[in-house]
Amino acid sequence: MTAHAPGLVAEAFEAQRDRLRAVAYRVLGSHADAEDVVQEAWMRLARQDAASIGNLAGWLTTVVGRISLDLLRSRRAHPETAYEQEFAHLVVTPHDDPAPDELVALADSVGLALLVVLDSLTPSERLAFVLHDMFAVPFQEIGQILGKSADATKMVASRARRKVQAADRTTAPGREHREVVQAFGAAALSGDFEALLRVLDPNVKLTVDTPDGVVVTLGATHVAAGARMFSGEVARQRPVLLNGVPGHMSWRPDGTPLSVIAFTVGEGRITGIQIVVDPAKLASIRLPTPD
């Protein structure tokens, strides 16, 4: 490849596009952001002297990694943006034996469930885990993105791997999950404050998507105090999976969707609650019926 062969540069980039998009999506959890990152990588390549790049695939991976890392860190500073990205591709399926036409959506939600787990990592941990464990990028190259040595990067990836493995054991939908969610529902409906505290993790995070914007509440005491919001006028509820995470959906007496609620459970307690009550957002999601 030479600096005087732009056609060859574009061709080489297109050969890498799908892989770069996959890397960015796994790191960011947003198809739209992944497309933007890949486009930015192309613009940077177009400004670069291609003859100076010895390993195009490695160079592009580094660029995509750095841009993605900056976006992750920006989200940490603006948690409401991170929430919007997470629910940009919300998949809701009944939490029972799926009908044949629901199998594809359910398979997609299993993949999306991993993104929920990855959200528990720091930006550096998430990048290191995705690049190394999913795409076999050497620690030396990841370290260049993080500004760390290969050994330090290996430790970051190892720490991330332990967190993912632990979360994977606790977030897989099962009997314990259902029992914890049911206990929360019963306590909320009865107004049993002490029971709510027992089922909520002390650092639980509640995120509610309302018509007026995203509202975030932190801590078991504050979440339990506002639990009356879960006991409004509901004609029908049913268990569902939201991006692979157990939850509930409810409808008003007239059959219109009222809310979808996702619960993240770890070590027998609820660590996260994510709710969508915005009618416009609910209307944009493919939802199951009450029956």
C-alpha positions in Angstrom: 0.0 0.0 0.0 1.3 3.5 -0.8 0.3 7.0 -0.1 -0.5 7.4 -3.9 -3.1 4.6 -4.0 -6.3 6.0 -2.3 -8.4 3.4 -4.0 -6.3 0.6 -2.4 -6.6 2.3 1.0 -10.4 2.5 0.7 -10.5 -1.1 -0.4 -8.4 -2.2 2.5 -10.6 -0.3 4.9 -13.8 -1.8 3.6 -12.3 -5.2 4.1 -11.9 -4.3 7.8 -15.3 -2.4 8.2 -17.4 -5.3 9.5 -14.8 -6.3 12.1 -14.3 -2.7 13.3 -18.1 -2.3 13.6 -18.3 -5.4 15.6 -15.5 -4.2 17.9 -17.2 -0.8 18.4 -20.6 -2.3 19.1 -19.3 -4.7 21.7 -17.5 -1.9 23.4 -20.3 0.6 23.2 -23.5 -1.4 23.0 -25.0 0.9 20.4 -25.2 0.3 16.7 -25.5 4.0 15.9 -22.4 4.8 18.0 -20.5 1.9 16.4 -21.3 3.3 12.9 -20.1 6.8 14.0 -16.9 5.4 15.4 -16.1 3.4 12.3 -16.8 6.5 10.1 -14.5 8.6 12.3 -11.8 5.9 12.0 -12.1 6.1 8.2 -11.8 9.9 8.3 -8.6 9.6 10.4 -7.2 7.0 8.0 -8.0 9.3 5.0 -5.8 12.0 6.7 -3.0 9.6 7.4 -0.1 8.8 5.2 -1.0 5.2 4.5 2.7 4.3 3.7 3.5 5.0 7.3 1.1 2.3 8.6 2.8 -1.1 8.8 -0.2 -3.0 10.1 -3.5 -1.5 8.9 -5.8 -3.9 10.9 -3.9 -3.1 14.1 -3.8 0.6 13.4 -7.5 0.7 12.8 -8.3 -1.4 15.9 -6.3 1.0 18.0 -8.1 4.0 16.5 -11.5 2.5 17.0 -10.5 1.5 20.6 -9.4 5.0 21.5 -12.5 6.7 20.1 -14.7 4.1 21.8 -12.9 4.6 25.1 -13.4 8.3 24.9 -17.2 7.7 24.4 -17.4 5.3 27.3 -15.7 7.8 29.6 -18.1 10.5 28.4 -21.0 8.3 29.3 -19.7 7.9 32.8 -19.8 11.7 33.1 -23.4 11.7 31.7 -25.2 8.6 33.0 -28.5 9.6 31.4 -26.8 9.3 28.0 -25.5 5.8 28.8 -29.1 4.7 29.7 -30.5 6.0 26.5 -27.9 4.1 24.5 -28.6 0.9 26.4 -32.3 1.0 25.6 -31.9 2.2 22.0 -32.3 -1.4 20.9 -34.6 -2.7 23.6 -35.9 -6.3 23.0 -38.9 -7.4 25.0 -40.0 -11.0 25.0 -42.4 -13.0 27.2 -40.6 -14.8 30.0 -42.2 -18.2 29.3 -41.9 -20.8 26.6 -41.4 -18.6 23.4 -43.6 -19.0 20.4 -41.7 -19.9 17.2 -41.9 -16.3 15.9 -40.3 -15.0 19.1 -37.2 -17.3 19.0 -35.1 -14.8 16.9 -35.9 -11.9 19.2 -35.1 -14.1 22.2 -31.7 -15.1 20.7 -31.0 -11.4 20.1 -31.8 -10.6 23.7 -29.3 -13.1 25.0 -26.6 -11.3 23.1 -27.9 -8.0 24.5 -27.8 -9.4 28.0 -24.0 -9.5 27.8 -24.1 -5.7 27.1 -25.9 -5.2 30.4 -23.1 -7.2 32.2 -20.4 -5.2 30.4 -22.0 -2.0 31.7 -20.9 -3.0 35.2 -17.3 -2.6 34.1 -15.1 0.5 34.1 -14.3 1.9 30.6 -10.8 0.5 30.7 -12.0 -2.9 31.9 -14.7 -3.1 29.3 -12.3 -2.2 26.5 -9.6 -4.6 27.6 -12.1 -7.5 28.0 -13.8 -6.9 24.6 -10.6 -6.5 22.7 -8.7 -9.4 24.2 -11.4 -12.0 25.1 -13.7 -11.4 22.1 -11.3 -10.2 19.4 -7.9 -11.6 20.5 -6.1 -8.3 20.4 -2.7 -8.6 22.1 -2.3 -6.9 25.5 0.6 -4.8 24.1 -1.8 -3.2 21.6 -4.5 -2.7 24.1 -2.0 -1.2 26.5 -1.2 1.4 23.9 -4.8 2.5 23.9 -5.1 2.6 27.7 -1.7 4.1 28.3 -0.6 1.0 30.3 2.1 -1.7 30.1 1.2 -5.0 28.7 1.3 -6.6 32.2 -0.9 -3.9 33.7 -3.4 -4.3 30.8 -3.4 -8.0 31.4 -4.4 -7.4 35.0 -7.2 -5.0 33.9 -8.6 -7.7 31.5 -8.3 -10.3 34.2 -10.2 -8.2 36.7 -12.9 -7.6 34.0 -13.1 -11.3 33.2 -13.8 -12.1 36.9 -16.5 -9.5 37.1 -18.2 -10.8 33.9 -18.0 -14.4 35.1 -19.5 -13.5 38.4 -22.2 -11.4 36.8 -23.0 -14.1 34.3 -23.7 -16.5 37.2 -26.0 -14.0 38.9 -27.8 -12.4 36.0 -28.9 -15.6 34.1 -32.7 -15.7 34.4 -33.8 -18.4 36.8 -35.8 -19.3 39.8 -33.8 -17.1 42.2 -34.3 -14.1 39.9 -38.0 -14.7 39.7 -38.3 -15.1 43.5 -36.4 -11.9 44.2 -38.4 -9.9 41.6 -41.7 -11.3 43.0 -40.6 -10.4 46.6 -39.9 -6.9 45.4 -43.3 -6.6 43.8 -45.1 -7.9 46.8 -43.3 -5.6 49.2 -43.9 -2.6 46.9 -47.6 -3.3 46.6 -48.0 -3.7 50.4 -45.8 -0.7 51.2 -43.5 -2.9 53.4 -40.5 -0.6 53.6 -38.4 -3.1 55.6 -39.1 -5.9 53.1 -38.0 -3.6 50.3 -34.7 -2.9 52.0 -34.1 -6.6 52.5 -34.5 -7.3 48.8 -32.6 -4.2 47.5 -28.9 -4.0 47.2 -27.6 -1.0 49.3 -26.2 0.6 46.1 -29.2 -0.2 43.9 -29.6 2.1 40.9 -33.1 3.0 39.7 -33.5 4.6 36.2 -36.8 5.7 35.0 -37.4 6.9 31.4 -40.3 9.4 31.7 -41.9 11.8 29.1 -39.9 14.6 30.8 -36.6 12.8 30.6 -34.5 10.2 32.4 -34.6 10.2 36.3 -31.9 8.3 38.2 -32.2 7.4 41.9 -29.3 5.8 43.8 -29.4 3.8 47.1 -31.8 1.3 48.6 -33.4 3.8 51.0 -34.3 6.3 48.3 -35.5 3.6 45.9 -37.7 1.9 48.6 -39.1 5.3 49.6 -40.4 5.8 46.1 -41.7 2.3 45.6 -45.3 3.5 45.5 -44.7 4.2 41.8 -44.8 0.4 41.2 -48.3 0.1 42.5 -50.3 2.3 40.2 -53.5 1.4 38.3 -52.6 -1.8 36.5 -55.0 -4.1 34.7 -52.5 -6.8 33.7 -48.9 -7.8 34.3 -46.8 -10.5 32.9 -43.1 -11.5 33.3 -40.9 -10.5 30.4 -37.2 -10.4 29.4 -35.8 -7.0 28.5 -32.6 -7.4 26.6 -32.3 -10.8 28.4 -32.8 -9.4 31.9 -35.9 -10.5 33.9 -38.6 -8.0 34.4 -42.3 -7.1 34.1 -44.6 -5.4 31.7 -47.9 -3.8 32.7 -50.9 -2.5 30.8 -53.6 0.0 31.7 -57.3 -1.2 32.0 -57.8 0.0 28.4 -55.0 -2.3 27.2 -52.4 0.3 26.4 -48.9 -0.3 27.7 -48.1 1.3 31.0 -44.5 0.3 31.7 -41.7 -2.2 31.2 -39.5 -2.8 34.2 -36.1 -4.7 34.1 -34.4 -6.0 37.2 -30.8 -6.8 37.5 -30.2 -9.3 40.4 -26.9 -10.2 42.0 -26.2 -12.4 45.1 -29.9 -12.5 45.9 -30.6 -8.8 45.8 -31.8 -6.3 43.2 -28.8 -4.2 42.1 -30.5 -2.3 39.3 -34.0 -1.4 38.2 -34.7 0.1 34.8 -38.2 1.4 33.9 -39.7 2.8 30.7 -43.0 4.7 31.3 -42.6 7.2 28.4 -45.6 6.5 26.1 -43.6 7.6 23.0 -40.7 5.2 23.9 -43.1 2.4 24.6 -44.8 3.0 21.3 -41.5 2.6 19.5 -40.8 -0.8 21.1 -42.2 -4.1 19.8 -44.1 -5.3 22.9 -45.9 -8.5 23.7 -49.7 -8.5 24.3 -51.4 -8.8 27.7 -52.6 -12.3 26.8 
